[in-house]
Amino acid sequence: MSHGETHQGLSAPVLLIHFNRPDLTRRQIEILARFSPPRVWVLTDGPRAGHPTDADRVAAVRSQFESLPWECELTTIHREHNLGVRANISDGITRFLDACEAGIILEDDCLPTGSFLRFADEMLVRYREDERIYAVSGYTGKDNGLGIHESYTFSDYFSCWGWATWRRAWVNYDPDMHGFLNPLHWGQIHRRVFPGLRQRAYWGFILGRVSRGTTDSWAYRYQLSIWLQRGLAIFPNRNLVSNVGFGEDATNTAGLSGTESQELAFPLKHPEQVEASPQLNKWIEDNWHSKSPGMRFRWLLRKLRLVEGAQDTGL
């Protein structure tokens, strides 16, 4: 088995989603230059009204894509005006997949390993025609692997921090959230995905905010679309993407920061069954979403420390 970082012959196109953080753009380009993806799409939203530094920062991001340090076919979507997170990203993914059929998607704070690019490339080919699979996730949030013998497993959840998908899956993206707003559909999702009242209350609250526009999210909508279609996401046995967006203000992601990326052994060992792992489902729910009591306590402590730090600095 090989743990080598380089991956020759990457074939999948890559969509890079950036905005106004030029330092993160530089870091991601430096990493991707080692693997030279042959087809690159770049999506950037326009400057926000009322944010005077946005114009220069967005321009600084876009300028870095004018001369990438490797030969590739480059397609750019640069918005003149700010569309917002959901409208910009969902439309960008649609245009990317309409043109490419399948590909890898990286936001600016997601730094992939070579293993992730190779893993996603292989999964996009292997499961191209399998309509049960809706996403290939690279971020697991676990330092010590998933505790399985195979190279990857499946979940009812997906992670958008370094992922890949197909047009045949994305066409089921439902911006109108029928899976939540239709009581019959929502009841079916309840019974199949959520084991307890804590999870049901949490997701009812979160998706209610999304449906009212209080939370501007395409990812929650896609997660709901996966549940509605009884789809699955692939997760590798190692964390293959570092998310460097967890800063001091990352109050909603307590317990996720600090996860180092790792390399995955090849050739891959494939699971015999295509079915969601109850253990992984529970870990994701307990650590990322509704949070177990212990994780919720640590999350509250982190919020309190951040508030106290802001008061000490006069913010």
NUTOR-771995 format. One record per residue (C-alpha): x negated, y negated, z negated. Coordinates in steps of 0.25 Angstrom, whole numbers, plus 5000, padded with zeros to 4 digits. Last residue first. Layout:
# residues N
XYZ;...
//
This chain:
# residues 315
506048224913;505348164901;504248264901;504648334888;506148334892;505748404905;504948504897;506148524888;507048554900;506048654906;505948724893;507448734891;507548784905;506548894903;507248934890;508548944897;507849044908;507249124897;508649144890;509249174904;508249284906;508549344893;510049344895;509949404909;509949304920;511149264929;510149244941;508649264942;508249354930;509449434927;510049444940;508749474947;508449584937;509849644938;509849654953;508449714952;508849824943;510149854951;509349874963;510149844975;510249954986;509549994998;508950134994;507650204997;506850084993;505650055003;504150064999;503449955006;502149975013;501649885006;501549844992;502149704988;501349584984;501649504972;502249364969;502149304955;503349284947;503149154939;504549104940;505749184940;506149194925;506749054925;507249024939;508348924936;507448824928;506448814940;506048674936;504748704931;504448774944;504848904951;504748864965;503448954967;504249074971;503249184973;503649294983;503349444983;503849484970;503649634970;504649754972;505249684984;506749634984;507749664995;509049594995;510449664996;511749635002;513149664997;513649565007;514349474997;513049494988;512149454999;513049325002;512949294987;511449294988;511549215000;512349104994;511449104981;510349084991;510948964999;511048884986;511448734983;512048754969;513148654966;513748684979;515048744974;514748884979;513348874973;513848834960;514848944960;513849044964;512949014952;514149024942;514749144948;513349204949;513149184934;514449224929;514349354937;512949384932;513249364918;514549444919;513849574923;513449664934;513449574946;513249634960;514349724964;515549684955;515249534956;514949544971;516349604973;516949494964;516349384972;516849444985;518249454980;518249314974;517749254987;516949124982;515749204979;515449304991;516149194999;514949104997;515149005008;513749005012;513849155015;512449215020;512949335028;512149295040;510949305031;510949455031;510949475046;509949355048;508949435039;508249405026;506949375019;506549315005;505649224997;506349164985;507749194991;507949314981;509149414983;510049484975;510849614977;509449684976;508649784984;507249844982;505849834986;504449904987;505050034981;504550084967;505349984959;505049894947;505449764953;504049704953;503249654941;503249504943;504749494946;505449374953;505849454965;505449364976;505349424990;506749444994;507249525006;508649485009;510049535014;509949685015;511149765016;511249735031;510049825034;509649795048;508349715045;508049795033;506749845037;506349725045;506649615035;506049705024;504749715031;504549565033;505049535019;503949635014;502849575022;503249435019;503349465004;502049545004;501349425009;501749354997;502849244998;502849104991;504249054989;504348904985;504548854999;505748955002;505349075010;506349155019;505849285027;506549325040;507649385048;508449355061;507449255065;508349145072;509649165064;508749195052;508049065052;509348975055;510149045044;508949035034;508848885037;510448865036;510348935022;509148855018;509648715022;511048725018;510748795004;509548705000;510048565004;510248515018;509248395017;509148315030;508148335042;508048485040;506748555044;507048685051;505648735056;505248855065;503848895066;503349015074;501949045068;500449025068;499849005054;499448885046;500848815048;500748675054;502048595054;502548685042;501748595032;502448465038;503748515033;503448525018;502748385018;504048325026;504948385015;504048325004;504048185011;505548185013;505848245000;505148134991;506348044992;507348144987;508748064988;509148135000;508448275002;507348295012;507648395023;507648545021;506548635026;506548765034;505348825040;505348945049;504149035051;503849145061;502549215062;502349215047;500849195045;500549285033;499449205026;500049075031;501249105023;500549085009;500048945013;501348905019;502048935006;501048854998;501148735007;502648735007;502648744992;501748614991;502648545001;503948564992;505048485000;505848585008;505448725012;506148855017;505148945025;505849045034;504949165038;505049245051;504749395049;503649455057;502449465047;501349535055;500249535045;500549525030;499449485021;499549505006;499149655005;499749734995;499549865003;500050005000;
//
